[in-house]
Structures are given as structure tokens and as C-alpha cells.
Amino acid sequence: MPSKEITILLKNKQTQLTKRIAAIEADFHKGRSQDFSEQATETENDGVLDEIHHEAKLELTLVKSALQRIAEGLYGHCEECDELINPDRLSALPYTSKCINCAL
């Protein structure tokens, strides 16, 4: 069973990502400037925000999956080969579900 620190870390990450996604979605829904040049800048920013939004949602999915694996007692085992994932890899990417060999 993973340490409580990993669970806390993942739950904190989940909270951060949820807030980030909500802030981006709120920005998408607010009105745009009437100034044409300002609209061009806002359109460029929307492209960047869209990518950040996509990445945050993907990362949130991975975090939720890791929390589910903890609940099921599967955390730390590769989902492909079922070998233990190197602890250093889990420290760097606590939501990873694959060992380094299977991730390549």
C-alpha cells in the first residue's frame, strides 16, 4: 500500500487541476473586447488556453486513475506487464501507470 504522502500529493494535485480547469473554462465563457486589435490578442490567448485546458484535463484523468489504483490496491504495478514500477519513477510521476519499459 502506498504511503499516505502519495495519496495526499495526488489529492492536492487533483484539487489544483480542478481549479485550473474551472478558471480556464470561466475565461472561455466571459465576453470579449469590442476592440478589434484586442480581439486578435484574445484569440491567440484562447489557442494557448485551449492547449493548457486539454493538458490539465488529461493530467486530471491520470491523477484520478492513480487514486483509483490506490483504492484497488494496484498502485505501483505496471498496468501492462504487472511488474513493480521503479519507486524513482513513481516519485517523478506519481500518477504513472506503466513501468519505464512499457511506457517506451
Secondary structure, 3 states (H helix, E strand, C coil): CCCHHHHHHHHHHHHHHHHHHHHHHHHHHCCCCCCHHHHHHHHHHHHHHHHHHHHHHHHHHHHHHHHHHHHHCCCCECCCCCCECCHHHHHHCCCCCCCHHHHC
